Amino acid sequence: MKDLVKNSVLKFKQEIYDAQDYIWANAETGYKEVKTSKYMAEIFEKLGYKLNYAENIPGFYTVIDTGREGPEVLILAELDSLINFSHPDCNKVTGAVHCCGHSAQCSAMVGIAGALTNPEILDKLSGRIRLCLVPAEELIEIEYRKELVKKGVISYLGGKAEFLSRGYFDGCDIAFLVHTSTNTVFGANKGGVGCLAKQIEYKGVSAHAGGTPWLGVNALYAATQGLSAINAIRETFKEPDVIRVHPIITKGGGAVNAIPDSVTIESYVRGSSFDAIYNANKKVNRALVGAALSLGANVEINDIPGYAPYINNEDLLSVYENAVKTHGYEFNNTHVISSGSTDMGDLSCVMMGIHPNAPGAIGVSHGDGYYIKDKDLACVGSAIVQVQTLCDLLKDGATRAKQMLKNFTPMFKSKEDYLDYISSFNCEGDRITYNGDKAEVKL
């Protein structure tokens, strides 16, 4: 089957290259991937697929039914880009650029979709296959996404949780997404951290900065104290919890001669478990609130569920590793928890999943020197390995997939249980109530 898989992908080599070039040149950020989604959909429709489009947001999926009983395997690729105005290839207006590798993911999906039109492959498989182009993996532009939530367009900041809530993954048993990396070989980590997204506004009182500064309350000073306080508690984070907190100021004042009355910050709190995230976030909020109290300011903190931590399923990862080696590639498992986050963690809470990587990129991930250098590895090779992984799972009556699922118990019994749980992390509003010389605090 090795040669059948390889040749079926190679038949679409030029289309794979073209997709990488187009998507790289037309980068769009999360929930704005209109051109990217349209481009990919046209390729799928040309291949003869019937598509199920996401309602009112980018993205789509298609289901291939072999007609033989078996599990359903979900293969994903991500449509969105990052923002990096220092990257030479970024959109000069929006800053959008695929310094995340998602353009290669999409182009690999072209090869996967093309190969699965070959009846010689499908005739050997059982069960169903769901191919999905999903939006909004990069957890950026939080304020914009919160507006979409307020308008009722979306319910979740991340695309996979949004698709999950809409029922677009109902019936799926196994999921994998191969991420492009700057590693020199195919590989995987043990897993990755989850994250909580934070929107923070320090609220002060405006006054003339030169004439009557004593009449003001400086929100910028309160914010800088808050950031300093976060830095002061970093040594209290335990190493196994892999806590990462990295705030940015998105608004720092309006005029140099006016005391800033509003300063906004965005941040994540990342951790290797839900408990670790919860406990670290309490400390971060205490630091933020304490800084506001010290200057008589207030602080609004909006905590929003980000992505779940994940552990790559060992059984499924072994199938992927074997597929890599079947085609003569090297494989390396670091056996460490990555400090990066992905919404594949959300899916791993309700179904068997992995998030391994493929080589082919150079530079620093998310940096201004990141490029897809080797399309044969990042795009074509990735497609070959993914199709091989799928075949190994679903061949011979889907024996391997069925055996693996017998030994698998998801963290949550249903998507509803999971979504209810992460919704409990939502907490919004001012954290200080002043009453004369007294103040009540909510962390």
Secondary structure, 3 states (H helix, E strand, C coil): CHHHHHHHHHCCHHHHHHHHHHHHHCCCCCCCCHHHHHHHHHHHHHCCCCCEECCCCCCEEEEEECCCCCCEEEEEEECCCEECCCCCCCCCCCCEECCCCHHHHHHHHHHHHHHCCCHHHHCCECCEEEEEEECCCCCCCHHHHHHHHHCCCCCCCCHHHHHHHHCCCCCCCEEECCEECCCCCEEECCEECEEEEEEEEEECECCECCCCHHHCECHHHHHHHHHHHHHHCHHHCCHHHCCEECCEEEECCCCCCECCCEEEEEEEEEECCHHHHHHHHHHHHHHHHHHHHHHCCEEEEEEEEEECCEECCHHHHHHHHHHHHHCCCCEEECCCEECCCCCHHHHHCCCEEECCEECCEECCCCCCCCEECCHHHHHHHHHHHHHHHHHHHHHHHHHHHHHHHHCCCCCCCCHHHHHHHHHCCCECCECEEEECCEEEECC
